Amino acid sequence: MKRGSTGVSVSRLKRSFFLWGVVWVGLGVAAGGLLSGDPLRYLEGSLLLLLFLIFPLLYWVESRVLRPVERIVESNRRLLEGDMDGAIIPPSEMVDSEIGEIMETRNRVIERLLEAQRSLEDEKRRLEEELERELRKTSVARPLAGRIIRYLSEEGHLSDHCRFMVGRRLAEEVREKDIKGFVTAFEDMGLGSLTLLSLDEEKREASFSGRDLIEKVRRSKEPTGYLTLGYLCGALSTLYGGKAKGVEKECESMGDEVCLFIIHWGG
């Protein structure tokens, strides 16, 4: 059924009701006139009956049935068009009948839908604001933490063990749901580039490569990626439980092409 066809049906119903009423009155007048033998007198009586009974009945049906039904149809059309406020029928247009009860019940349902819609919109705005705050904290705090750690590392104020523990604690604060999230967070902080090479949950072993880490120095005789090592150990320990330990087998500071980290956990 096309939009608006219901309204057309109501108008057609009104016309049909009126026309059939006139037809039946005409048939009654004709039949009565033929049976009574005095068509003129019977016609006068029929006109009085039409004036004082049929027309009031038609008016009652129009005002108490057809017009309220048409109003409900119009409100439903507005509801389908998304005009929730326009779908509410004002109390002044309600009738004191079963149709009026239908109108009132329908209004209550729509009002509850409006309340639910407003609640959803408020919750949506709250979640959007919360997400915006979290993104703002992430975009500001993570790079700032990376710059602070880089400065302390370059100035030599952090020992190897201290850098390892800082990396571990950093991973515990990140709280991602998978290892890819931890890798992304590490890069977001500006601590360098990490790549997951392998992850064997059965053997409880993972390997990573790193490039341009903040601990990179020139011509070192020993590996320098203690913060990254601590971070990876903390990440895997957070995800899988138990203690994690690892080693940096290759290091850019020692002239290797990339840094290579091997981590075991839960052992």
N, C-alpha and C positions, 0 to 999 in steps of 0.2 A: 504493500500500500504506500502510495506516495505521500510526502509530507503535505498536510493541509487537506487530504482527502477525507479525513474524519470530520473536519469542520463542514465540508461540502455535504457530507452525508447527513449531518444534523440539520442543515438548512433544507435539504431535500425532504427530510422527515417532517419538518414543520409544514412545508408546502403540501406534502401528500396528505398530512393529517387534516389540514384545512379543506383541501379539495374533496377528499373523501367524505368529510362532514357535510359539505354542501351537496354532494351527490346523493348521499343517503337522505338528507332532508328533502331534496327535490323529489326523490323516488317516493318518499313517504307522503309528500303533498299530493303527488299524482295519483298514487294508489288510494289514498284517503278520499280524494275528490271523486274518483270513479266509484268507489264503494258507497259513499254517502249520498250521492246524487245531487249534492250542492257544492260544486267545486269552489265557488267564490267564498262561501262562508268557511269552508275547510281551509282555504288558502289564508284567510285572515287569521284563523286560529293557529295555523302553522307558523305564520310570520311572528305572531306574539310568542309562540313557543321558542322560535329561533332567537328572538330578541332577548327574552328573559331567562332562557335556560341554556341554549346551545352556545351563544356568544360568551356568557360568563364561564361556561365550561371550557371553551377554547382559550379564553384568557387565563384561566387557572392552569390549564395544561402548559400554556406558553410560559407563564411566569414561574411555575413551581416545578416543572419537569424539563421542558426543552431548553429554556434559557440557562438554568444551572448546568445542564449537561454540556451545552455549548461552551459555558465558562470553563468547565473542567477540561474540555478538549483544547481550548485555547491555552490554558495553563500547561497542559501536557506538551503542547507544541513549543512553548517557551522553554520548558524543561529540557526537551530534546536539543534545542538550540544553545543550551548552556546558560540560559538566563535564569539562575536559581532564584534570585530575588523576585523576578517577575512571575515565577511559577507559584508563588504564594497567593492564595485567594483571600482578599480582604474580608473581614467579618461582615461588613455592610452588604456583601454580595451573596452571603450564605442564606439558605432557606431553612425554615423550621420543619425539616422532614428527614427521612432516611438519606436522601441525597445530600442534605446539609451535614449529616453525620459523616458521610463519605468525604465531603470537602474538608471537614475539620480533621479527620484522621489523616487524610492525605497531606494537609498542611503540617501536622506534627511530624510525619515521616520526613518531609522535605526539610523542616527545621533541624531535625537530628542529622540529616545528611549535610546540611550547611555547617553545623557545629563540628562534625567529623572532618569536613573539608578544611575548615579554619584551623582545627587542631593539627591536621597533617601539614598545612602550609607553615604554621608556627614551628613545628618540629623540623621541617625542611630548612627553614631559615636558621634555626639553632644549629643544626648539623653543618650547614654551609659555613656559618660563622666559626664553629669549632674547627672545622677542617682548614679554614683560612688561617686561624691562629696557629694550628699545628704546622701547616706548611711554612708560615712565616718564621716560627721557631726553628724549624729544620733548616730553612734557607739561611738563617742568620747564625744560629748556634753552632751548627756543624762546621762550617768554614772557619768560624772564630776559634773553635776548639783546635782545629787543625793548625791554624797560624800560631796559637800559643805553644802547642807541642813542637812545632817546627822551630820556633824561636829558642825554646829551652834545649832542644837537641843540638842546634847549631852552636849555642853558647857553651855546651858541655856541662850544663847544670843537672843533667839526669844520668844516673849510672845505667849500665846495661840492665840490671835487675829491675831498677825503677821504671825504665822504659817498658820492659815486659809487663810489669804489673799495671802500668797506666793503660797499655793496650788491652789487657784482660778486662779491667774495670770499664773501659770505654765500650767494649763489646757487651758487657752486662747491662749498660745503660741504653744501648741501642734498641734491644728487645725486638728484633725482627722475627718473622715466622719461618723463614727458610734461609739457606746459606746464600742464595742469590741476593736476598734483601740485605744481608750483612755486607756483602761485597759492594753493593750499590751505596750503602751508607758510608763505607770506608772512603769511596771515591768522592762522595758528596762533601765530606769533610776536608777534601783537598789533601789527603794523606798519601795519595799515589794511586796507581792503577793496579787492580788485582784481577786475576782470571782464574776461575775454577777449572782445573785440569781433569781431576777425577774425584769421585766420591763413592767409596765402597762401604756401605753400611754393614755388610756382613763381616768384613775384616776390620771395620771401624778405622778406616784410613782415608785420608783425603790429601790431595796435592794441589798447590796453587802456584801460579807464577805472578811476579810483581815487577812493575817498571816505574821508574822515577819516584821511588819512595822518599819520604821526607828525611829518612836517615841515611840517604845515599851520600857517601863521601868519596874522595879520590884516593886511590892507591892504598887501600886498607889491606892489612894482612889477615884480618878476621872478618867474619860476617857482621853486619851492623844492623840488620832488620829486626831488632828485639821488640820494638813496639808492634810491628806488623805481626810478628810471631805470637806475641801475647794476645793480640786482637783475634787472630784466627783460633787460638786455643780457647779463648773465652767464648767465641761464637759457637764452636762445635760443642763445648761443654754446656752451653745454654740450650742448644737445640736437642742434644742427645743425652744429657745428664752425665754424671761422673766427671772425673778429672781428665784433662787433656794435656798432652805434652807433644812437643814437636822439635824440629830442627830445620835450620836454613842451610840447605846443601850447596846452593849456588848463590852468589851475591854480586850485584852490579858494582858494589864498592870494591870488590876484589878483581874486577875486570871481566866478570861473566856477562853474557848477553842479557840475561834476566836473573831475577832472584827466584829461587825455587824453594818452596816450603813443603815439608812433609809433616802431617799432623796425625797423631793417634789419640783416640779418646776411649774412655770407659775401661781401660785396662788396669 
